[in-house]
Amino acid sequence: MIADSPTTAIARVAFIGGGNMAAALIGGLLKTGWPVAKIAVAEPVTARADWLRAQFGVPVAASAAELGDDADALVLAVKPQQMREALAGIRTRPGALVVSIAAGVRLATLRRLLGDSLAYVRTMPNTPALFGAGITGLYAPAGTPDSARALAQVLLAAAGDCVWVQREEELDAVTALSGSGPAYFFLLVEALREAGTALGLAPEVAAQLAAQTCIGAARMVADAGQDVSQLRANVTSKGGTTEAALQHLESAGLRAIFAEALRLADARAKQLGDALDTD
Ligand SMILES: NC(=O)c1ccc[n+]([C@@H]2O[C@H](COP(=O)([O-])OP(=O)(O)OC[C@H]3O[C@@H](n4cnc5c(N)ncnc54)[C@H](OP(=O)(O)O)[C@@H]3O)[C@@H](O)[C@H]2O)c1
């Protein structure tokens, strides 16, 4: 049975796929006190299975078909293209929760593979999950029991913050913003360090300045207790250096560039979803 509330939810969780994301979630769950005996993994790569056993002490089967049928929650953590093969022969108990973290795989596709007797939550985490600092967008269709939603949130909260969306299509926008977002940030750090080097700084000095500036600014966004627009205004003195730079970024259309970049990422997520939805 799916447990009734997050506080009592010591559900049996089976991870299908034991890659980076699964490891981030398992590590996070164990840190919260989730009993190792309540976690199982299906992972076909022997070296990876050995690593998971050594790292977490969890039992690892070579395939989902070799897992028992008693999981309260299945976390689908394989690449989208591997999903059909990964679920072959899986046994499930009616009412169990299926949480997918696979990019682009729609719930209609999962229903076709696993049937209608399960509760489904589709999610989109992001890479900082590997450091417990991720954010995950979650979607559950109407009629999903509150207990299933709560359990999905407890599982994903092991990797960071959680935010629910109302429509499955919104997960494409989540993909465009937070899924791909860390790469936009990395590009910003790269651009800053290149610009600093062009101004005559030693490359390693420019790299350190760029990285720590972004880390420090990110901490201010998280902890300063002020809206990010206010934080920007606070450091933009009239006639000063920051204003000179920001005026250029605004007039060069940085906001429009980001709007278009996210629109393209959203469209690409839809295309990838269509391609995976064919079977
Ligand atoms: N990493 C991210 O930042 C991120 C962010 C958002 C969403 N996601 C999504 O999360 C999913 C997993 O990502 P990931 O980064 O954890 O990928 P990953 O590290 O490649 O993990 C996938 C794991 O599943 C294993 N696998 C393959 N076939 C299997 C089967 N038949 N049965 C059981 N396990 C099987 C893979 O083994 P092999 O080595 O043989 O392939 C691999 O160990 C993907 O759909 C990805 O789009 C990832």
The ligand as a Gaussian input file, in Angstrom:
#p B3LYP/6-31G(d) Opt

LIG

0 1
 N       21.202000      13.871000     -15.135000
 C       20.394000      14.916000     -15.153000
 O       20.764000      16.028000     -14.868000
 C       18.947000      14.757000     -15.470000
 C       18.103000      15.850000     -15.295000
 C       16.759000      15.697000     -15.567000
 C       16.262000      14.494000     -16.005000
 N       17.120000      13.463000     -16.191000
 C       16.571000      12.239000     -16.704000
 O       16.740000      11.198000     -15.792000
 C       16.915000       9.981000     -16.492000
 C       18.146000       9.292000     -15.957000
 O       19.234000      10.176000     -16.111000
 P       20.657000       9.843000     -15.516000
 O       21.487000      11.070000     -15.666000
 O       20.527000       9.207000     -14.183000
 O       21.098000       8.778000     -16.620000
 P       22.175000       7.644000     -16.472000
 O       23.219000       8.027000     -15.486000
 O       22.579000       7.242000     -17.851000
 O       21.304000       6.510000     -15.810000
 C       20.477000       5.588000     -16.491000
 C       20.802000       4.222000     -15.902000
 O       19.829000       3.254000     -16.229000
 C       20.514000       2.096000     -16.674000
 N       19.742000       1.191000     -17.539000
 C       19.788000       1.083000     -18.888000
 N       18.970000       0.111000     -19.344000
 C       18.387000      -0.424000     -18.250000
 C       17.483000      -1.489000     -18.065000
 N       17.020000      -2.199000     -19.109000
 N       17.082000      -1.779000     -16.814000
 C       17.544000      -1.095000     -15.772000
 N       18.445000      -0.086000     -15.890000
 C       18.874000       0.266000     -17.113000
 C       21.669000       2.688000     -17.408000
 O       22.644000       1.719000     -17.721000
 P       23.598000       1.973000     -19.030000
 O       24.833000       2.538000     -18.478000
 O       23.738000       0.617000     -19.606000
 O       22.915000       2.898000     -19.987000
 C       22.134000       3.727000     -16.419000
 O       22.881000       3.189000     -15.381000
 C       17.021000      10.339000     -17.973000
 O       15.792000      10.100000     -18.607000
 C       17.288000      11.800000     -17.968000
 O       16.713000      12.424000     -19.086000
 C       18.446000      13.565000     -15.909000

